[in-house]
Amino acid sequence: MTTNISDNLNKNNNRSLWMGIILSVLGIIAIALPVVSTIFAETWVAVILISAGFAKLFYAYNTREQGGFVWKILLSGLYIATGVMLFIYPRTGILTLTLLLGSFLLTEGVFELILAFKLRPQQNWTWVLSDGIITLILGGMIWFQWPFNAPWLLGTLVGASVLFTGVSRVMLSLNGRSTLNPSDQTV
């Protein structure tokens, strides 16, 4: 019974460790290629909006007898038009998304700080605290440098946030390994 629990804990820690490593590598790539990362992020948002718009259009058609058909069509059109505008005017999209990212990172930083204090009884909780502080700083940097550095700033800051999130998750998974009872671990 304890071996089965130990195996499940080891499996979860391994998944967490690998996820942290993958996030760290993706963060490094995004920092190394900031303009490419920025364009990728802007294009990804455009694809999501267009896809969501067509999904809403399909939903509007399938529920046309239930009322609000015109509003459902208008809403789907808004999604599609916004996504298309991001494709047609990527520079404006990058400026807008950069400002939105600043808001996101400031909010994420606050949530990470709250999470860190909830994890305080655990060893290595300061890694999550550091992640929250760094994310807050990165969010603030966007507000002070916007719009002048938007083409590279978006990709760099997303990369740094992903990198530090990956490092904090690696450290938390290593903490989980050290708390396992050595007699429960199988070789």
N, C-alpha and C positions, 0 to 999 in steps of 0.2 A: 504494500500500500504506500509506504513512504517513498519507495523507489519510483512508483508511478507519479507521485506528486513532484518528486525531485526531477524526473524526466520532463514533466510539463513546465516546471519553472525554468529548467535549462533551455528548453525549446523556446519559451517566451523571451528569455534573455538573449538567446541567439538571434531571434527575429528583431528584437529591439536594437541589438548591436549592429546587425546588418543594415537596418533602416537608418541608423545614425551614420554609418559609414557612407551609405549611398547619398544621404542628404549632404554630408560634408563634401563629397566629390562633386556633386551637382553645384554646390555653392562655390567651390573653387573654379569650376568651369564658367559659371556666370560672371564671376569677378574678372577672370582672364579675358573674357569676350563681352564687355559691357554693352556695346552698341548692338551686337547680335542678340544678347539677352533682352535688351529693351525692345527691339523689333519683334522678337519672338513673343514676349509678354503681350505686346499691343495686338499682334495678330491673333494670339490665342483668345484674348478677350473678344475680338471681333467675331471669331468663329463661334464662340460660345453664344454670343448675343444673336447671331443669325440663326444658329441651330435652335435656340430657345424660341425665337420668333416663329420659325416654321412649326415647331411643336405646338405653340399657342394657336397658330392658324389652324392646324389639324384639329386641335381641341375645340376651337370655335365652330368649325364645320360640324363636328360630331355632336355638339351640344346646342345646335342652332335653335331647336325647339324649346329650350329651357329658359330663354330670355337673355338679354344682354349681348346679343350676337354682334351688334355694331360696335359695342365697346370692346368686345373680345378681339374683333378684327382690327380695331384701331390700336389696341395694345400690342398685338402681334406685329402690326406695321411699325410701331415705334421701336420694338426690338430689332427687327430686320433693318430698318433705316439707320439706326444707331450703329449696328455692326457694319453695314455697308459704308457708312461715313468714316468709320475707323480705317477701312481698307483704302478709301479714296484719299483721305487726308490723314495719313499716318502721323505727320508732325504734330497736328493739333491733338490727335488721339494720345500721343506720347505725353504732351504737356498735361492733358487732363488726367491721364492715368498716373502720372508722376505725383500730382497733387492728391489723388485718391490713395496712392500708395503711402504717402506721408501720413494721411489720416489712419490708414490701416496699421502701419507700423507703430504709431503712437498708441493706438488701442491695444494692439498685440502686446506691446511692452508692459502696459498696465496689467493685462491679464497674466502675463508671465510672472510679474512681480507678485501678484496675488497667489498664483500657483506655487511660487517659490516658498512663500511663507506658510502655505498649507503643507508643503513637503519638508518643512524645517526639521522635524524629528529624524529624517533620514540623513544618512551620511551622503556627502556630495550635493546637498541641496543648493549650495552656493553656485553651482554651475547653472542652474535654472535662474537663480537671482542675477547672475552675470548676464545671461541671455536676455533677461528682461531689461536690464539697465542699458545694454548695448543696443537693443532694439529701440528703446526710447530715444537714445542719442541719434540713431540713424533716422528715425522719423522726424526728429527736430532738424536734422541736417537738410532734409528735403525742403522744409518750410523756409529755411534761410537761404538756400541756393536756387530755389525755383524762380524763374523758368530757365535761367541761363545754362544750367548744366543738365537739363532734362534728358538729352539723348544718351548720355552715358550713366547718369545718376541712377536711373531706374534699375538698370541691369546690375550695377555695382551693389546697390543697397539690397536688392532682392538676394543677390548672391551672398552678401555678408550675413544677412539674416538667416538664410538657409544653412550656411556654413556653421554659424554659432548654434543654431537649433540642432544640427547634426552632432556637433561636439558635445553639447549638453546631454543629448540622448545616449551617446556612446558612454559618457561618464555615469549616467544613471543605470545603464545596463550592466556596467562593470561593478557598480555598487550592489546590484542584485546578485551577482556572482559571488561577491565576498560575503554576503549574508547567508548563503546556503551552508548548511552544516557539512563539513568535509566528509563525515561518515555517510551522508546521504548521497554523495556524488559517486557515480559509477565510472570506471575507467574504460 
